[in-house]
Amino acid sequence: MHSAYNNCGTFNNCGTYNSGTYNNCGTYNNSNANNNHGTFNNSLTDNNSNAYNNCGTFNNCGTFNNYGTYNNCGTYNNCGTYNNCGAHNNCGTFNNSRAYTTLGPFYKEAFPSFRTITVNSFR
């Protein structure tokens, strides 16, 4: 099934996006088996108090295949300062073929890498 993106949280991006060159020319194949049989409640408050300055060029020329179900019901406040002034060239192939199966309300334990990847990709 193709992914259902339910973004029912509050996304406050009040930072400044200035800097580096982001060339995403790779192929992003997210074909992992996302079997969500439980309750996925993302009620954590992610307060990123640094500044996000992305003043580069964002070229997303890859293929993004998202087959999972992503329910984002938390509050995401991005008010910080991230200064990305370098050149970020992502031209590789990212194949995520791991199976994520949860049978209960264990979203944080079953998906431990979502918050880490999201935050650290801009540093």
C-alpha positions, 0 to 999 in steps of 0.5 A, a space after each residue: 500500500 502507498 503511504 498515508 501521511 497523517 500529519 496531525 501535529 503542530 509544525 512550527 518552523 520559525 527558524 531561518 533557512 540560509 546556507 549550503 548546497 543540497 543536491 539530492 540526486 540519489 534514489 531513495 527506495 523505502 520499501 521496508 515492510 511497515 506493519 503497524 498493528 498497534 497504536 502509534 501515538 507520537 505525543 512527544 514535544 520536539 523542541 529544537 531551539 537551535 537556528 536552522 539556516 539553510 541558504 543553499 540549493 535543494 535539488 531533489 531529483 531522486 525517487 522517493 517510494 514511501 510504502 509505510 504509514 506515518 502517523 505524526 501526531 506530536 508537536 514539532 517546534 523548530 525554532 533553533 539555528 542550524 547553519 549549513 553552509 557547506 555543500 551537501 551532495 547526496 548522490 548515493 542509493 539509499 535502500 531501506 529494506 528492514 521490516 518494522 513490525 509493531 504489535 502494540 503502542 511501542 512507536 519509540 522502541 520500534 522506530 528509534 531512528 526517525 528522530 535521530 535521522 531528522 535532527 542530525 541530517 541538518 547538522 
